[in-house]
């Protein structure tokens, strides 16, 4: 869990602290899986996306890791990573933010996260 300041979208003022947490989806029946896939579908053109059954298989077979960012229990971002067990790194395959969080205020918000780390 990362404590972050929120940005008020009406006047770009920094508000009280809230919590952004990251959750790994280990099971495609996880409550947040569908929201992650919705963000994925709205963020990438069809010619750049993997089929959803393939993503489900990669998660089920543990060849990929799916993470979601939760803000007040809402999924606001997702990241799909290739997990190369024999190597000491992972490869970011897809990363996306929900469209309602893609404003200039949100850019400041995420910059704030990186500065807090």
FENDA-V942843 format. One record per pair of residues at least 4 apart in sequence whose C-alpha atoms are under 6 Angstrom apart, sorted by the first residue. I is the first residue (numbers start at 1). J is the second residue. D is the distance in Angstrom with one decimal. If there is no record, write none. Layout:
<<I & J & D> <I & J & D>>
This chain:
<<1 & 20 & 5.9> <1 & 21 & 4.3> <2 & 19 & 5.8> <2 & 20 & 5.4> <3 & 18 & 5.9> <3 & 19 & 4.8> <4 & 17 & 5.5> <4 & 18 & 5.6> <4 & 113 & 5.8> <5 & 17 & 4.5> <6 & 14 & 5.8> <6 & 15 & 5.4> <7 & 12 & 5.5> <7 & 13 & 5.7> <7 & 14 & 4.9> <8 & 12 & 4.9> <8 & 13 & 5.3> <20 & 70 & 5.6> <20 & 71 & 4.9> <21 & 69 & 5.7> <21 & 70 & 5.2> <22 & 68 & 5.6> <22 & 69 & 4.5> <23 & 67 & 5.5> <23 & 68 & 5.3> <24 & 66 & 5.8> <24 & 67 & 4.3> <25 & 66 & 5.4> <25 & 67 & 5.9> <28 & 33 & 5.9> <36 & 78 & 5.6> <39 & 98 & 5.4> <57 & 61 & 5.8> <58 & 62 & 5.9> <58 & 63 & 5.1> <58 & 64 & 5.2> <59 & 64 & 5.3> <63 & 83 & 5.7> <64 & 81 & 5.4> <64 & 82 & 4.5> <64 & 83 & 5.3> <65 & 80 & 5.7> <65 & 81 & 5.1> <66 & 79 & 5.8> <66 & 80 & 4.6> <67 & 78 & 5.6> <67 & 79 & 5.2> <68 & 77 & 5.6> <68 & 78 & 4.3> <69 & 75 & 5.7> <69 & 76 & 5.7> <69 & 77 & 5.0> <70 & 74 & 5.2> <70 & 75 & 4.6> <70 & 76 & 5.9> <76 & 97 & 5.8> <76 & 98 & 5.2> <77 & 96 & 5.6> <77 & 97 & 4.2> <77 & 98 & 5.8> <78 & 95 & 5.7> <78 & 96 & 5.5> <79 & 94 & 5.6> <79 & 95 & 4.2> <80 & 93 & 5.5> <80 & 94 & 5.1> <81 & 91 & 5.4> <81 & 92 & 4.5> <81 & 93 & 5.1> <82 & 90 & 5.6> <82 & 91 & 5.1> <83 & 90 & 5.0> <101 & 106 & 5.5> <102 & 106 & 5.8>>
